[in-house]
Amino acid sequence: MLWVCLIIGTEFQSWLLWYSLPVLQGILPSAYYHHYSCLVAAIGMLLGTQLTSETIDRANVLLNNFCCEMSNLYGEDHDDYCL
């Protein structure tokens, strides 16, 4: 993942929002893919042009799910952001 440090923000945004899910589908186990897709969906919503309170609430649910599933999928050492 060293290459991630070498790309600029817009390239990372494109990877996250447009390319990562199709590329990772079938590579990641389904639980991990679904977990990651929650992050992608939430970030996509928050970067949208029409940000409403409903959109923020939905993104909040997705991000909370993402954070709270960290320890189940990756171990308790990685759940620092689950409040």
C-alpha positions as CSV (number, residue, x, y, z in Angstrom):
1,M,0.0,0.0,0.0
2,L,3.0,2.3,-0.3
3,W,1.6,3.5,-3.6
4,V,-1.3,5.1,-1.7
5,C,1.2,7.6,-0.2
6,L,2.3,8.6,-3.7
7,I,-1.0,9.6,-5.3
8,I,-2.8,12.9,-4.9
9,G,-6.1,13.5,-3.4
10,T,-8.2,13.6,-6.5
11,E,-6.7,10.3,-7.7
12,F,-7.5,8.7,-4.3
13,Q,-11.0,10.1,-4.5
14,S,-11.5,8.6,-7.9
15,W,-10.1,5.3,-6.6
16,L,-12.4,5.3,-3.6
17,L,-15.6,6.4,-5.2
18,W,-15.4,5.0,-8.7
19,Y,-12.9,2.2,-9.1
20,S,-12.3,0.4,-5.8
21,L,-15.6,-1.4,-5.5
22,P,-15.7,-2.9,-9.0
23,V,-12.0,-3.8,-8.7
24,L,-12.3,-5.3,-5.2
25,Q,-15.5,-7.2,-5.8
26,G,-14.7,-10.9,-6.0
27,I,-11.3,-10.3,-4.4
28,L,-12.4,-9.3,-0.9
29,P,-14.5,-11.8,1.1
30,S,-18.1,-10.6,1.1
31,A,-18.1,-9.4,4.7
32,Y,-15.0,-7.2,4.1
33,Y,-16.4,-6.0,0.8
34,H,-19.7,-5.0,2.4
35,H,-17.8,-3.3,5.3
36,Y,-15.7,-1.3,2.8
37,S,-18.7,-0.4,0.7
38,C,-20.3,1.3,3.8
39,L,-17.3,3.6,3.9
40,V,-17.4,4.3,0.1
41,A,-21.1,5.0,0.2
42,A,-20.8,7.4,3.2
43,I,-17.9,9.4,1.7
44,G,-19.7,9.6,-1.6
45,M,-22.8,11.0,0.1
46,L,-20.9,13.5,2.1
47,L,-19.0,14.7,-1.0
48,G,-22.2,15.1,-3.0
49,T,-23.5,18.5,-4.2
50,Q,-26.8,18.3,-2.5
51,L,-26.1,17.7,1.2
52,T,-29.3,17.4,3.2
53,S,-29.9,16.5,6.8
54,E,-31.2,13.1,5.6
55,T,-28.0,12.5,3.6
56,I,-25.9,13.4,6.6
57,D,-28.0,11.1,8.9
58,R,-27.6,8.2,6.4
59,A,-23.9,8.8,6.1
60,N,-23.6,8.9,9.8
61,V,-25.3,5.5,10.1
62,L,-23.0,4.0,7.5
63,L,-19.9,5.4,9.2
64,N,-21.0,4.2,12.6
65,N,-21.6,0.7,11.1
66,F,-18.2,0.9,9.5
67,C,-16.4,1.9,12.7
68,C,-18.3,-0.6,14.9
69,E,-17.6,-3.5,12.6
70,M,-13.8,-2.9,12.7
71,S,-13.2,-5.1,15.7
72,N,-15.3,-7.9,14.4
73,L,-13.5,-8.0,11.1
74,Y,-9.9,-6.9,12.0
75,G,-9.6,-7.5,15.8
76,E,-10.0,-5.3,18.8
77,D,-6.6,-3.6,18.1
78,H,-8.3,-1.8,15.2
79,D,-11.5,-0.5,16.8
80,D,-10.1,2.8,18.2
81,Y,-12.7,4.9,16.3
82,C,-15.7,3.0,17.4
83,L,-17.2,5.2,20.1
